[in-house]
Amino acid sequence: MAQVPAVPKLTRARHLLRTTLMGQLDPTPDMVASERAALALRAQGVQQNMAQQVTFLVPMVGPDQVGDWDAVTARLRTTLDRFMAQDSSSWRAAVCCQARPDLPDDPRITYLPFTDPTPGNDKWRKLRVLCEALPGLVDAPGFAMSFDADDLLRQGTVREMLKRQAKGGYLVQSGYVMDVSTGDIGLADARSLSAPMRKPFWKLCGSCAALYHEPSVPESTAFLAEMTQHEHRMFPYLATLAGQTLQPLSRPSVLYMLNHGENFGARRGRVGYKTRFVLRYRIDDPDTLTGIRSGFGL
């Protein structure tokens, strides 16, 4: 199963107008499965309770699809280490892959086997497995976030999510992109007068949205399973359609690493423009770089 194509922007605008301004919750014939799931969740009118944990859903590429499995598992370990280093222990992580990687001995980390033999890119099928497993992984309300196995979470991010209790969830608007081959780090953020062509982080990386999830509500799980079948640029739209408008985190909270040899995007020939992005918005201030390296354990 391939990634589900994005809904055209004009169609998205029409559906949001119809739903958010006119209050019409019945799906239209042209809506895709994710939009229908969003409206089904919105119709439930779920009361957001106190989120008690953040659950990271990590789809991992299989050993038969990479050139250096040891390097891939080492990067996963670094990703998991950043979760374990958080100053709040209220998080969970689930890793889905064909082969069980060497995981830390931590009860908060779960391995989910992936047995679908269908050839081709399986990232989105793994995300569906992870999302559909959520009610068995957690038994209390929380935030759920798909997270790539080679990205890094900034210290303090779990604590911020649970302290703020943002209605709907969070969006990583500001984050960093690192070219591992050079060590350069660029800032992804909203456009500004000084950077009119810059892109927000959620347009560049899939580790960008943490949505409120209520495990006792089937529509909440079903929506996440359908939302994650799309590219990450669709996440804010679908969350809003579901009545879960996402709030930006207070600071750059995720670091996306490029050109480390096994990037998913590289297998699709889509890393080049991100490399140029890093060069264009490279951070050169030594104090800023020191703070970034400290926050992400680099």
Secondary structure by P-SEA (a helix, b strand, c coil): ccccccccaaaaaaaaaaccccccccccccccaaaaaaaaaaaaccccccccbbbbbbbbbcccccccaaaaaaaaaaaaaaaaacccccbbbbbbccccccccccccbbbbbbccccccccaaaaaaaaaaaccccccbbbbbbbcccccccccaaaaaaaaaccccccccccbbbbcccccbbbbbccccccccccccccccccccbbbbbccccaaaaaaaaaaacccccaaaaaaaaacbbbbbcccccbbbbcccccccccccccaaaaaaaaaacccccaaaaaaaaaaacc
